[in-house]
Amino acid sequence: MTRFIDLFAGIGGIRLPFDELGYQCVFSSEWDKAACATYAANFGEYPHGDITRIAAKDIPPHDLLLAGFPCQAFSIMGKMQGFADTRGTMFFEIERILSYHKPPYILLENVKQLTTHDKGRTFRVILSRLAALGYFVKWKVLNALDFGLPQKRERVIIVGFRNEQDFFNFDFEFKPQKYSLSNVLEKDDEVDKSLFASDNIVRKRLERTKGKDIFYPSIWHENKSGNISVLDYACALRTGASYNYLLVNGYRRPSSRELLRLQGFPDSYKIVVSHQEIRRQTGNSVAVPMIRAIARKIDNLIKQEYNETA
């Protein structure tokens, strides 16, 4: 059985597809208590805490390292301080663990701005450090819209292999999948009344969209300049975004279940924290179908290698 570890685990969005493949998670780490509560409710284990306080030797041996390492330090919505931000240095925790355990496979995820931060220097440091550890690395910026989710969410995916043949055999070619906002939305009468915007906000949205093509179902997105876009998908879910930056059909905020669906979590996924926490957790999470597509490609390589050595 293929063993993996789940670092900066959040609510388990990267783990989920590998559980589906029958892999065994032998270690998980997450410092946020509310995220740990959600993770524990859905995976039956409470993650270890702050990874900086855990020695590499205390982490079990594994075949695959997963990490959606903190992205705020590189995000366009943050201050983009990169390695100058303590959250940005979390990559070096990954490096520390890789150096000790040398798992054959790695999968990392981050915001696309990581690739251009500090004129690309930050990303070059990451790639060079992985290469120095003996990994052959491929990366690509992928969009959740291409994986059947009505959310424009661009993220850089980094995969690494200690076997050069795996590197040559892996590719980022995927057939785009159609998305449907209708499949994500709940009925209005099923949504908590507290999520409906005030009459004043609804009126302002209508005023700002005069002359625009209004259709339903839609998500109305307000950008920093106050411009309103009427779209058949959500803009990227964000932690700490203004409460009304995304309005379903221009008059209500997405529910907790809708936010999870926008990231591709199944309806069987348990909600055990407040709506405010779900907003934060989904804003920090990953597009599950995107990870699933990557996971299947990695799994094919592992099976191929197993068959060749069996």
Stockholm file with secondary structure:
# STOCKHOLM 1.0

chainA/1-310         MTRFIDLFAGIGGIRLPFDELGYQCVFSSEWDKAACATYAANFGEYPHGDITRIAAKDIPPHDLLLAGFPCQAFSIMGKMQGFADTRGTMFFEIERILSYHKPPYILLENVKQLTTHDKGRTFRVILSRLAALGYFVKWKVLNALDFGLPQKRERVIIVGFRNEQDFFNFDFEFKPQKYSLSNVLEKDDEVDKSLFASDNIVRKRLERTKGKDIFYPSIWHENKSGNISVLDYACALRTGASYNYLLVNGYRRPSSRELLRLQGFPDSYKIVVSHQEIRRQTGNSVAVPMIRAIARKIDNLIKQEYNETA
#=GR chainA/1-310 SS CCEEEEESCTTSTTHHHHHHTTCEEEEEBCCCHHHHHHHHHHHSSCCBCCGGGSCGGGSCCCSEEEECCCCTTTCTTTTCCGGGSTTTTHHHHHHHHHHHHCCSEEEEEEEGGGGTGGGGHHHHHHHHHHHHTTCEEEEEEEEGGGBTCSEECEEEEEEEESSHHHHHHCCCCCCCBCCCSTTTCCCGGGSCGGGBCCHHHHHHHHHHTTTSCCCSSCEEEECTTCCEEEESSEECCCTTCCTTSEEETTTBCCCHHHHHHHTTCCTTSCCCSCHHHHHHHHHHSCCHHHHHHHHHHHHHHHHHHHHHHC
#=GC SS_cons         CCEEEEESCTTSTTHHHHHHTTCEEEEEBCCCHHHHHHHHHHHSSCCBCCGGGSCGGGSCCCSEEEECCCCTTTCTTTTCCGGGSTTTTHHHHHHHHHHHHCCSEEEEEEEGGGGTGGGGHHHHHHHHHHHHTTCEEEEEEEEGGGBTCSEECEEEEEEEESSHHHHHHCCCCCCCBCCCSTTTCCCGGGSCGGGBCCHHHHHHHHHHTTTSCCCSSCEEEECTTCCEEEESSEECCCTTCCTTSEEETTTBCCCHHHHHHHTTCCTTSCCCSCHHHHHHHHHHSCCHHHHHHHHHHHHHHHHHHHHHHC
//
